[in-house]
Amino acid sequence: MTLFTPEDLLLYLHKESSPELTASIEAALIEDWTLREKMQVLQSSAEQLDKLVVSPRMEVVLKVMNYARETAVESIHHR
């Protein structure tokens, strides 16, 4: 039985694994129910991450905008 790292499984899940690794994982998935369970957990986790929407807090956006404004004013004054 071949042991696959979490990185191997993620590469497979995202279709970025080599043809050899893909074939090896697919063969193992047929025979190894624990590997199938691990893959199902990874797939459901990936689906949850795909649904996640992250945006910065308004306070952070305002600080960045203020910094940009201040540096723009400073660069105009130094010309």
Contacts in CASP RR format, 6 or more apart in sequence:
PFRMAT RR
TARGET T0000
AUTHOR 0000-0000-0000
METHOD contacts of the structure
MODEL  1
MTLFTPEDLLLYLHKESSPELTASIEAALIEDWTLREKMQVLQSSAEQLD
KLVVSPRMEVVLKVMNYARETAVESIHHR
1 28 0 8 1.000
1 32 0 8 1.000
2 24 0 8 1.000
2 28 0 8 1.000
4 24 0 8 1.000
4 25 0 8 1.000
4 28 0 8 1.000
4 35 0 8 1.000
6 42 0 8 1.000
8 17 0 8 1.000
8 21 0 8 1.000
8 25 0 8 1.000
9 25 0 8 1.000
9 38 0 8 1.000
9 39 0 8 1.000
9 42 0 8 1.000
10 42 0 8 1.000
11 17 0 8 1.000
11 21 0 8 1.000
12 21 0 8 1.000
12 22 0 8 1.000
12 25 0 8 1.000
12 39 0 8 1.000
13 39 0 8 1.000
13 42 0 8 1.000
13 43 0 8 1.000
13 46 0 8 1.000
17 25 0 8 1.000
25 35 0 8 1.000
28 35 0 8 1.000
29 35 0 8 1.000
29 36 0 8 1.000
29 39 0 8 1.000
END
